Amino acid sequence: MIKNITVLLGVLAAVASLSLADSAPEASAQDTKKMVQNNFVETAQKGVKLSGYIDSGYSYNFTGSGNQSQVNGRFGSDTAQRGDFNLYAAKIAIEKALTSENKAQAGFRTDIMLGEDASYFVNRSAGATGNTNNNSNSLFLEQAYVEIRAPVGNGWDFKVGKFVSILGYEVMERPANMNTTFGLLFNVMPLYYTGLLSSYKFDDYLDGKLGVVNGSNSDNNTTTDPNVSDGVALLAALNVTAPGGNANWSNNFQYSTANDNNTSVSEGESSMFPSSKDVRTAGNDSKATAYTVIYNTWGNWVPKFANDKLLVAFNALLGNTSGNLSTTSQNANVNSCWYGAGAYAKYQFNDWFSLCSRGEYLGSNNSWAFGNQGAPVTARSPNGNHVTGDNLWEYTLTAGFNVIDNLLIRAEYRMDWGSNIYSTATGNPNGAQSGGPAYYAGAEVVYSF
């Protein structure tokens, strides 16, 4: 009886395990990843590991007092007005990873996140309505997939199910990123896919990925028009590792055959661009048909001359959506191009103190790709508010303190500026706009296990 209870407790505990290595780009924020990855609880079944973290903090935005004062380009839980205590995430997961042996084998992984970040990952448009959406009770299933290795060549791996995006340098786990807040480019990147992803390592220096999925941030197919054939997104990646392993260069592609549909929000809203809804009015059901192409490249380097204390990185993005937006009364062509770049640096002064810096730019030929304050894209207004394009900038400085084992404390300062980055008109999202700068200060405490 006692043995059965022990096994049952082990199974219940297993609903939650984390190893940030699979959900983050290789060598992204290496020190933090290593801290979380090396701490886990092994369950009753051999090889199944349980790990996770609790991430909480305090943020203060100097952007006014109204609920319409969110800063364009900031992630939902990073843009609450004035002072705000945050439970960013309680993350738990379970994983049985594949071994290094080149033989037929299988494993699995499930990641579950609760907290305010989970609320926005489920519904990325929530930031448009203000502080009331900061709900720490939200549950987000980040990943759930079966992993299989076929003993072909050096070993051909497959993931089947739901898995995180292959694009971007920053990831959904804040502790694995260099900074506490999410960057501008993260806010327009895909978050996750449902489908099939294969990966193959050619040698120690070159590996690649190919996949076919339903679309960005969607459990269903990409099309938002029932009269259009079933849509999919095609994924490809090629990663180059330098001899010595101290530098990576990753190239990532996504092509969606139809307009991406974020079914967690509403039909007709672009999952890539959370503020760009085809607004539904009485008798006018909007439908969007489009294709989307995205290229993302990122790289990092740990120079030998700095004795592994310095990490520098870059992240760049180019995307284009082209298609048609229609209502029962009229049609309009939609063509949007967005682009951006970011630079990162981290210096580890000693075992317990580090300093990280990030600077980013994000631009577009219209407001389709941008956050909370621009007018929505509709058949009557296919370019939204800013037909000449939007430009956003941000600079972030983060100090990290590893004062106790498994405990990370960070303090951060951030400044955003650009074209109409936030509205000062309470209750009127198209009211008086400001180009900034908008200032942020915050602190974060993370315990990993």
Buried (B, 14 or more C-beta within 10 A) or exposed (E): EEEEEEEEEBBEBBEBBBBBBBBBBBBBBBBBBEBBBEBBBEBBEEEBBBBBBBBBBEBBBBBBEBBBBBBBBBBBBBBBBEEBEBBBBBBBBBBBBBEEEBEEBEBBBBBBBBBBBBBBBBBBBBBBBBBEBBBBEBEBBBBBBEBBBBEEEEBBBBBBBBBBBBBBBBBBBBBBBBBBBBBBBBBBBBBBBBBBBBBBBEEEEEBBBBBEBBBBBBBBBBBBBEEBEEBBBBBBBBBEBEEEEBBBBBBBBBBBBBBBBBBBBBBBBBBBBBBBBBBBEEEBEBBBBBBBBBBBBBBBBBEEEEEEEBBBBBBBBBBBBEBBBBBEEEEBEBBBBBBBBBBBBBBBEEEEEBBBBBBBBBBBBBBBBBBBBBBBBBBEBBBBBBEEBBBBBBBBBBBBBBEEEBEBBBBBEBBBBBBBBBBBBBEEBBEEBBBBBBBBBBBBBBBBB
